[in-house]
């Protein structure tokens, strides 16, 4: 799969254009956002390898009552199918439809978070997506897996969900999403479509589902027993025994991913979740894995090659896994404060749950905690969080401040200055408040040479 992922990739697709005629406005908005954020290849998501398809409706006016009104000639169908196979952005933008309850399927809506996951996957970089509820984190996971199952070859994908209910719901959505694709883009042949397996035998592809077992020993066995080059986890922070299953599953799939690299097949690991509870094993494990990664930045799009991206991330990653962590607040996803307010008002749950679901906050404590919510928030304010990272030319700077200090900085009430040691992966003594002179946090510097 030769995708346009960076500026230099356009040279491999002579004649390719960026299509401004798309009706999917979310892709136009994202292209504009990328441009304002300094991405040189901001028009990547509008890529079209066959300009003659610009303005062509690839969805055939699907609706609930009439189904497809297919008036396309064979040559146009063939060109659309080939474009899909070579260009994931076109498939997501022009062909994929997301089933809706009680309504016609809708466009796939892309945003900074869902884009980052897809882009990172095709760069063979593990990605941890942290988003608030109802903004598409689960949708992008199962739609990408559906794309790979449709246009990949000899692929085994493993999907682990937090429980059987989410697994069943996801598989139903995936089957419905395939059912609304143009019928000439896939040929079924005794394919399994149940809650445990999703296959496309024509291209020898399958998706296997996994849910948490009842005990730790079974968790290890279940992890080791599911081997694939592509791994997806939905609601990682709420998946019981994920701290046991995930290392076992990823270790078992090492050889498959190595073979996929040699064969030029897609491979990688994707984790999507809302923030969890830090006082549960699964929540603490997920938090440490996510925050140990390199924080997403649109400047990654300016790397000239996949190898440069990998080298920079390998230098900068501070956790046990080399991955990119993408936490996206509602504003970063294009959601207004008023829209967030109404979403919170309509949602159930206690204050801590709403902080996780809509505030993008990892919480500690629950209804049985001896501390009040206010006391828990005071405790959390004393903890440190990574507030700034910069990754340019293999130089990685990470400033760690207390959350209370971060809030003061956001309010414009203080400035910080820091120094660093001229050596690899060293820790500075402190970050000091320029106004008060007190210690505000710590600074870590990662790099080969400064």
ABEGO torsion letter per residue (X at the ends): XBBBABAAAAAABBGBBBBAABABAAAAAAAAAAAAAGBAAAAAAABBABAAABGBBAAGGBBAAAEBBBABBAAAAAAAAAAAAABAAAAAAAABBBBBBGBBBBBBBBBAAAAAAAAAAAAGBBBBBBBBBGAGAAAAAAAAAAAAAAABBGBBBBBBBABAAAAAAAAAAAAAAAAABBAAABBBBGBBBBAABBBBAAAGBBBBBBBBBABAAAAAAAAAABBBABBBBBGAAABBGAAAAAAAAAAAAAAAAAAAAAAGBBBEBBBBBBBBBAABAAAAAAAAAAAABBBBBAAAAABABAAAAAAAAAAABABABBBBBBBBBAAAAGBBAAAAAAAAAABBEBAAAAAAAAAGBBBBEBAABABBAAAAAAAAAABBBBABBBBBGGBBBBBBBBAAAAAAAAAGABBBBBBBBBBBGBBBABBBBAAAGBBAEBBBBBEABX
